[in-house]
Amino acid sequence: MEATEKKERTVIHLQIGDVHEYYGSIANIYEFHSSEELGITYGSLRNYGLSPSKPYQNSKCTIRKGVLHQKAGGRGIKKVNI
């Protein structure tokens, strides 16, 4: 049996005050929050170069980028008996 490969998935962590929210992409944040709420536009945040070692922070929010760690699974893979 072969080991399944784990895909690395990005997670964007948004903190506004004591509220923590998690998104799958930078663009997804702007579906729920406006540039005025965050204090930065979508284009500027993309140009900022958000990375795990370089979070974005201003007086309104903190935005971090991380990796979602998940268990390797075999769901959906058919086993072949030989």
C-alpha positions as CSV (number, residue, x, y, z in Angstrom):
1,M,0.0,0.0,0.0
2,E,1.4,3.4,-1.0
3,A,1.4,6.3,1.4
4,T,-0.9,9.1,0.3
5,E,0.6,12.5,-0.2
6,K,-0.6,15.4,2.0
7,K,-1.4,18.6,0.2
8,E,-0.3,21.8,1.9
9,R,-3.2,24.1,2.5
10,T,-2.9,27.8,3.2
11,V,-5.0,29.4,5.9
12,I,-5.4,33.2,6.5
13,H,-5.9,34.2,10.1
14,L,-7.7,37.6,10.6
15,Q,-7.7,39.1,14.1
16,I,-9.8,42.2,14.7
17,G,-9.7,43.0,18.4
18,D,-10.6,39.8,20.3
19,V,-12.3,38.2,17.3
20,H,-10.4,35.5,15.3
21,E,-11.5,34.4,11.9
22,Y,-10.0,32.0,9.4
23,Y,-10.1,32.1,5.6
24,G,-8.8,30.0,2.7
25,S,-7.5,33.0,0.8
26,I,-6.8,36.7,1.0
27,A,-9.6,37.3,-1.5
28,N,-12.1,35.5,0.7
29,I,-11.5,38.0,3.5
30,Y,-12.9,40.8,1.3
31,E,-16.2,38.9,0.8
32,F,-16.9,39.4,4.5
33,H,-15.0,42.6,5.3
34,S,-14.5,45.9,3.6
35,S,-11.2,47.7,3.0
36,E,-12.3,50.4,5.4
37,E,-12.9,47.8,8.2
38,L,-9.4,46.2,7.6
39,G,-7.5,49.4,6.9
40,I,-5.9,48.0,3.7
41,T,-7.2,47.3,0.2
42,Y,-7.1,43.9,-1.4
43,G,-4.4,44.9,-3.9
44,S,-2.2,46.5,-1.3
45,L,-2.4,43.3,0.9
46,R,-1.5,41.1,-2.1
47,N,1.5,43.4,-2.8
48,Y,2.6,43.3,0.8
49,G,3.8,39.8,0.5
50,L,2.0,38.1,3.4
51,S,3.9,35.0,4.6
52,P,4.2,32.9,7.7
53,S,7.2,35.0,8.7
54,K,5.8,38.3,7.6
55,P,2.3,39.0,9.0
56,Y,0.4,42.3,8.3
57,Q,-0.5,44.5,11.2
58,N,-2.1,47.9,11.5
59,S,-4.3,49.7,14.2
60,K,-7.4,47.9,13.0
61,C,-6.4,44.3,12.4
62,T,-3.6,41.6,12.2
63,I,-3.5,39.3,9.2
64,R,-1.3,36.2,9.3
65,K,-0.7,33.4,6.8
66,G,-0.1,29.9,7.9
67,V,-0.3,26.2,6.9
68,L,-3.2,24.0,7.8
69,H,-1.8,20.8,9.1
70,Q,-3.9,17.7,8.4
71,K,-3.7,14.0,8.7
72,A,-2.9,12.0,5.6
73,G,-5.9,10.1,4.6
74,G,-6.9,7.5,2.1
75,R,-10.6,8.4,1.6
76,G,-11.8,8.0,-1.9
77,I,-8.8,5.8,-3.0
78,K,-9.8,2.4,-4.3
79,K,-7.7,-0.5,-3.0
80,V,-6.7,-3.1,-5.5
81,N,-6.3,-6.7,-4.4
82,I,-3.6,-8.6,-6.3
